[in-house]
Amino acid sequence: MKRVIGLALVLALGSTLALAKDHDDDDKVPAAEVTKIEETLSTLGCSGFESIKKEEQGIYEIDDAKCKMGTVDIKLDKDYTVVLISRY
């Protein structure tokens, strides 16, 4: 009985990790898109960021962008136009 429960726990954990890995792959932004995002950030006076995620409907979320105005989060639309800048 203990072996069955142990096996079930191992399988459940493995499935959870596999789903998490698949979700991480969905968020990755291709290098060509990152280059265009960096060009847009440069025009805003930004020179770095912590991470970029692609959300639903083609919205890019840039976390902790290092800009002249301070550290901000930025959202760009699919055409790399600023939708939102959030300073904290």
N, C-alpha and C positions, 0 to 999 in steps of 0.2 A: 504494500500500500504506500509506504514512504517513497519507494522508487517511482511509482506512478505520479504522485504529487510533485516530486522533484523534477521529473521529466516534463510535466505540464508547466511548471514554473519556468524552466529553461526555455521551452518552446514559446511561451508567452513573452518572455523578455527578449528573445531573439526576434520575434515578430515586431515588437515595439521598436527595437533598434533599427530594424530594416525599414520600417515606415518613416522613422525620423530621418534616416539617411536619404530616402527618396524625396522627402520634403525639402531637405537642404539643397539637393540638386536642382529642384524647381526654382529656388531663389537665386541661383547663380546667374550673373549677368555676363554675356559674352564679351570678350576683350574689345571688339569693335564698338560695342555700345558704351563700354566704360570709357573709351577714348573720346567719344562724342560728349559724354557726361562731363569728363574732365575739361574739355574745351569750354563748355557752358559754365562750369564752375570758375574757370579762369577769368571769364568776362565779368563775373560777379566779384572778383577779387579774392577768390578762394584758392588755396594751394594744397589742400589735403583733406582727407576724410577717414572715418573709421570703417564704415561699411556702406555698401550699396545693395539694395534689394529691389527686385522687380515685383510690384504688386499687381493685383488684378487690373484689367483694362489698360495695361501698358504704363502705369504710373511707376516712376522710379523714386525710391526713398533713399536719400543720402543722409546717413547719421553722422553727427559730430563733424561737420565740415569746418575746416579751419579757415576763417575768412577775416578780412580787415575789420568787419563789424563785430567779430567775436566768433565763438563756436555756435553753430546753428545746425538745425536739421532742415533739409530742403527736399521738396517734392517737385519732380519734373514730369510733364506729360510725355506722350509717345514721340512728340516732335522736339523734345528736350527744351521746352519752354517752362519757365518757372510757374508753378501752380501755388506753392506755399513756401515761405521761409519762416521758421519758428526759432526764435532766439530765447534762450533760457539762462 
